[in-house]
Amino acid sequence: MRNLIIRAASGFLFVVLLVGCIVSHPYAYALLFAVITGLTTWEFCSIVNKNARLQVNRFISTASAVYFFCAMLTYNVGMMGSDVFIPYLISIMYLLISELYFDRKENISNWAFALMSQLYVALPFSLLNTLSFIAVPDNSGFGVPQIIYNYWYPLSLFIFLWSSDTGAYCFGSLLGKHRLFPRISPKKSWEGSIGGAVVALAASQIIATYIPFTPGLSEQLSRLAWCGLALCTVVFGTWGDLVESLLKRRLGIKDSGNIIPGHGGMLDRFDSSLMAIPMAVVYLYTIMRILQN
């Protein structure tokens, strides 16, 4: 009972902190996710380095990830041009070149996991800025788009993931018989995954009732667009969960960390979003343009 109370309390505080920072102010959002990017990258490198043969440079990998997030932020809000990414490219080259000066048997594996920390963790969190800051037409007559902070896109993504997880747990517990991916995650079922998708779709229609998806779309298209975003989030969020499960299984660990009491580590909390965020960006910047045309 005590563990259940701790798990519920820490989960509630986590959600309140995340939602509060996203909706309160773009500075709060930026600070929170810069910290989350750093903690998650550090955690990823730490669990990799538990393997005695691997020695990924945690400090440079984490610093590079946080810088990449900040660079994407300043680029998306129009504060900096593309030259802001030059220091990040230098840090990636350092991660590659530095291995030349160490006589290690697993140099290639160190390269692979160091770059994976950027591709798997830093890139998705950095792409969250592309969802959060969008360009809208300028009505002043100068023709220069204005950048606005639209917290509904990132917030809706997490709402879909949370509602999907809740639905999957409830439907899976009651009806789950057919295993979704027994080789990697024996507890997941098709019934739970479908139930989670249904709950996420219901959440998308609640959001669509009060929040327009994008200017210029009819109400019907807007509802369909929210449905599409919810489905993309659920499907790729499930794959993100499975990717982390496979990673932990191969590394021989149960939880990625213990930073959140009762919930494991940062990777455990954001595993689904690491696949869902890039797909949401692809969806918004491709499918939505098709709908608008």
C-alpha positions as CSV (number, residue, x, y, z in Angstrom):
1,M,0.0,0.0,0.0
2,R,2.8,2.4,0.9
3,N,4.5,1.8,-2.5
4,L,1.2,2.4,-4.2
5,I,0.8,5.8,-2.4
6,I,4.3,6.8,-3.3
7,R,3.9,5.8,-6.9
8,A,0.6,7.7,-7.2
9,A,1.9,10.8,-5.4
10,S,5.1,11.0,-7.5
11,G,3.1,10.4,-10.7
12,F,0.7,13.2,-9.9
13,L,3.5,15.6,-9.1
14,F,5.3,14.7,-12.3
15,V,2.2,15.4,-14.4
16,V,1.5,18.6,-12.6
17,L,5.0,19.8,-13.1
18,L,5.0,18.8,-16.8
19,V,1.6,20.3,-17.6
20,G,2.3,23.4,-15.5
21,C,5.5,24.3,-17.2
22,I,4.2,23.6,-20.7
23,V,1.1,25.8,-20.3
24,S,2.5,28.6,-18.1
25,H,5.2,30.2,-20.1
26,P,7.6,29.3,-23.0
27,Y,10.6,30.0,-20.7
28,A,9.3,27.4,-18.2
29,Y,8.7,24.9,-21.0
30,A,12.3,25.5,-22.3
31,L,13.9,25.2,-18.9
32,L,12.0,22.0,-18.0
33,F,12.8,20.2,-21.3
34,A,16.4,21.3,-21.4
35,V,16.8,19.7,-17.9
36,I,14.8,16.6,-19.0
37,T,17.0,16.3,-22.1
38,G,20.1,16.4,-20.0
39,L,18.9,14.0,-17.4
40,T,17.6,11.5,-19.9
41,T,20.9,11.6,-22.0
42,W,23.0,11.2,-18.9
43,E,20.8,8.3,-17.8
44,F,21.0,6.6,-21.2
45,C,24.8,6.8,-21.1
46,S,24.9,5.6,-17.5
47,I,23.0,2.4,-18.2
48,V,25.1,1.7,-21.3
49,N,28.3,2.2,-19.3
50,K,27.1,-0.4,-16.8
51,N,28.5,-2.8,-19.3
52,A,32.1,-3.1,-18.3
53,R,33.3,-3.1,-21.9
54,L,31.6,0.2,-22.9
55,Q,32.8,3.7,-22.0
56,V,30.6,6.3,-23.6
57,N,31.6,9.9,-22.7
58,R,28.6,10.9,-20.6
59,F,29.6,14.5,-20.0
60,I,30.2,15.4,-23.7
61,S,27.1,13.4,-24.8
62,T,24.9,15.1,-22.3
63,A,26.3,18.6,-22.9
64,S,25.9,18.1,-26.7
65,A,22.3,17.0,-26.2
66,V,21.3,20.0,-24.1
67,Y,23.0,22.3,-26.5
68,F,21.2,20.8,-29.4
69,F,17.9,21.3,-27.6
70,C,18.7,24.9,-26.9
71,A,20.0,25.4,-30.5
72,M,16.8,24.1,-31.9
73,L,14.8,26.3,-29.6
74,T,16.6,29.5,-30.6
75,Y,16.4,28.5,-34.3
76,N,12.7,27.8,-34.2
77,V,11.9,31.1,-32.4
78,G,14.0,33.0,-34.9
79,M,16.7,34.2,-32.5
80,M,19.5,32.5,-34.3
81,G,20.3,31.3,-37.8
82,S,21.5,27.9,-38.8
83,D,25.1,28.7,-37.7
84,V,23.9,28.0,-34.1
85,F,24.3,24.3,-34.9
86,I,28.1,24.6,-35.7
87,P,29.2,24.0,-32.0
88,Y,27.0,20.9,-31.9
89,L,28.6,19.5,-35.1
90,I,32.0,20.1,-33.5
91,S,30.9,18.2,-30.4
92,I,29.8,15.2,-32.5
93,M,33.1,15.2,-34.3
94,Y,34.9,15.2,-30.9
95,L,32.9,12.1,-29.8
96,L,34.2,10.3,-32.9
97,I,37.8,11.6,-33.0
98,S,38.4,11.2,-29.2
99,E,38.0,7.4,-29.5
100,L,41.1,7.3,-31.7
101,Y,43.2,8.2,-28.6
102,F,42.0,5.3,-26.4
103,D,43.1,1.7,-26.8
104,R,39.7,0.1,-26.3
105,K,38.3,-3.1,-27.7
106,E,34.8,-1.6,-28.1
107,N,35.6,1.7,-29.8
108,I,33.0,1.1,-32.5
109,S,30.3,0.3,-29.9
110,N,31.3,3.5,-28.0
111,W,30.8,5.4,-31.2
112,A,27.5,3.7,-31.8
113,F,26.0,4.4,-28.4
114,A,27.4,7.9,-28.2
115,L,25.6,8.8,-31.5
116,M,22.6,6.9,-30.4
117,S,22.3,9.1,-27.4
118,Q,21.9,12.0,-29.8
119,L,19.6,10.3,-32.3
120,Y,17.4,8.5,-29.7
121,V,17.2,11.1,-27.0
122,A,18.5,14.5,-28.0
123,L,16.8,14.7,-31.4
124,P,13.2,13.9,-30.3
125,F,13.3,16.3,-27.4
126,S,14.8,19.0,-29.7
127,L,12.1,18.4,-32.3
128,L,9.5,19.2,-29.6
129,N,10.5,22.8,-30.2
130,T,9.2,22.4,-33.8
131,L,5.8,21.5,-32.4
132,S,5.8,24.2,-29.8
133,F,6.9,27.2,-31.9
134,I,5.0,27.7,-35.2
135,A,5.0,30.4,-37.8
136,V,1.7,32.2,-38.5
137,P,1.0,34.7,-41.3
138,D,1.7,38.3,-40.3
139,N,-1.4,40.6,-40.7
140,S,0.7,43.8,-40.4
141,G,1.3,43.8,-44.2
142,F,5.1,43.3,-44.0
143,G,4.8,39.7,-45.0
144,V,7.1,38.4,-42.2
145,P,5.6,35.3,-40.4
146,Q,5.2,35.6,-36.7
147,I,6.5,32.9,-34.3
148,I,4.0,32.0,-31.6
149,Y,4.2,29.5,-28.7
150,N,1.4,27.0,-29.2
151,Y,1.5,24.7,-26.2
152,W,-1.5,22.7,-27.3
153,Y,0.6,20.6,-29.8
154,P,3.1,19.3,-27.3
155,L,0.5,19.1,-24.5
156,S,-1.9,17.1,-26.7
157,L,0.9,14.6,-27.5
158,F,1.4,13.8,-23.8
159,I,-2.3,13.7,-23.2
160,F,-2.6,11.1,-26.0
161,L,0.2,9.1,-24.6
162,W,-1.1,9.2,-21.0
163,S,-4.7,8.4,-22.1
164,S,-3.4,5.5,-24.2
165,D,-1.4,4.1,-21.4
166,T,-4.4,4.3,-19.1
167,G,-6.7,2.7,-21.6
168,A,-4.2,0.0,-22.4
169,Y,-3.8,-0.9,-18.8
170,C,-7.5,-1.1,-18.1
171,F,-8.5,-3.0,-21.3
172,G,-5.4,-5.2,-21.1
173,S,-6.1,-6.1,-17.5
174,L,-9.8,-7.0,-18.3
175,L,-9.6,-8.4,-21.8
176,G,-5.9,-9.0,-22.7
177,K,-5.4,-12.5,-24.1
178,H,-3.4,-12.1,-27.3
179,R,0.2,-10.9,-26.7
180,L,1.3,-8.0,-28.8
181,F,5.1,-8.6,-28.7
182,P,5.9,-11.5,-26.4
183,R,9.6,-11.6,-27.3
184,I,10.2,-8.1,-25.9
185,S,7.2,-7.2,-23.7
186,P,5.2,-10.2,-22.5
187,K,2.6,-8.1,-20.7
188,K,1.4,-6.0,-23.7
189,S,-1.7,-7.3,-25.4
190,W,-3.5,-6.5,-28.6
191,E,-6.7,-5.9,-26.6
192,G,-4.9,-3.4,-24.4
193,S,-3.2,-1.6,-27.3
194,I,-6.5,-1.2,-29.2
195,G,-8.3,-0.1,-26.0
196,G,-5.6,2.5,-25.5
197,A,-6.0,3.8,-29.0
198,V,-9.8,4.1,-28.5
199,V,-9.3,6.2,-25.3
200,A,-6.7,8.4,-27.1
201,L,-9.1,8.9,-30.0
202,A,-11.8,9.9,-27.5
203,A,-9.4,12.4,-25.9
204,S,-8.6,13.8,-29.4
205,Q,-12.2,14.6,-30.0
206,I,-12.6,16.3,-26.6
207,I,-9.6,18.5,-27.5
208,A,-11.0,19.1,-31.0
209,T,-14.2,20.4,-29.5
210,Y,-12.5,23.3,-27.8
211,I,-9.1,23.7,-29.6
212,P,-9.0,24.4,-33.4
213,F,-6.3,22.2,-35.0
214,T,-5.0,24.8,-37.5
215,P,-6.4,27.9,-39.2
216,G,-8.1,27.3,-42.5
217,L,-9.4,23.8,-41.8
218,S,-13.1,23.0,-41.6
219,E,-14.4,21.6,-38.3
220,Q,-14.8,18.2,-39.9
221,L,-11.2,18.2,-41.2
222,S,-10.0,19.5,-37.9
223,R,-11.5,16.6,-36.1
224,L,-10.0,14.2,-38.5
225,A,-6.7,15.8,-38.2
226,W,-6.8,15.4,-34.4
227,C,-7.7,11.8,-34.9
228,G,-4.7,11.3,-37.1
229,L,-2.4,12.9,-34.6
230,A,-3.7,10.7,-31.8
231,L,-3.3,7.5,-33.9
232,C,0.2,8.5,-34.9
233,T,1.1,9.2,-31.3
234,V,-0.3,5.9,-30.0
235,V,1.2,3.7,-32.7
236,F,4.7,5.2,-32.5
237,G,4.5,5.7,-28.8
238,T,3.9,1.9,-28.5
239,W,7.0,1.3,-30.7
240,G,8.9,3.7,-28.5
241,D,8.0,1.7,-25.4
242,L,9.1,-1.5,-27.1
243,V,12.4,0.0,-28.2
244,E,13.3,0.9,-24.7
245,S,12.1,-2.5,-23.5
246,L,14.5,-4.2,-26.0
247,L,17.3,-1.9,-24.9
248,K,16.8,-2.7,-21.2
249,R,16.5,-6.4,-22.0
250,R,19.8,-6.5,-24.0
251,L,21.5,-4.5,-21.2
252,G,20.1,-6.7,-18.5
253,I,18.4,-4.1,-16.4
254,K,14.8,-3.7,-15.1
255,D,14.5,0.1,-14.8
256,S,16.6,2.8,-16.5
257,G,16.9,4.6,-13.1
258,N,15.1,5.6,-9.9
259,I,14.8,9.4,-10.2
260,I,11.0,9.2,-10.0
261,P,9.9,7.1,-7.0
262,G,7.8,4.2,-8.1
263,H,8.2,5.0,-11.8
264,G,11.8,4.3,-12.6
265,G,14.0,6.6,-14.5
266,M,13.6,9.4,-17.1
267,L,13.9,6.9,-20.0
268,D,11.1,4.9,-18.4
269,R,8.8,8.0,-18.3
270,F,9.6,9.3,-21.8
271,D,10.3,6.2,-23.8
272,S,7.0,6.4,-25.7
273,S,7.5,10.1,-26.5
274,L,10.9,9.5,-28.0
275,M,9.3,7.9,-31.0
276,A,6.0,9.8,-30.9
277,I,7.5,13.3,-31.1
278,P,9.4,12.8,-34.4
279,M,6.3,11.2,-36.0
280,A,4.1,14.1,-34.8
281,V,6.4,16.5,-36.5
282,V,6.3,14.4,-39.7
283,Y,2.5,14.3,-39.5
284,L,2.0,18.0,-38.8
285,Y,4.4,19.2,-41.6
286,T,3.3,16.7,-44.3
287,I,-0.2,15.4,-43.8
288,M,-1.5,18.8,-42.6
289,R,-0.1,20.6,-45.7
290,I,-1.9,18.0,-47.9
291,L,-5.2,18.7,-46.0
292,Q,-4.8,22.4,-46.3
293,N,-4.3,22.2,-50.1
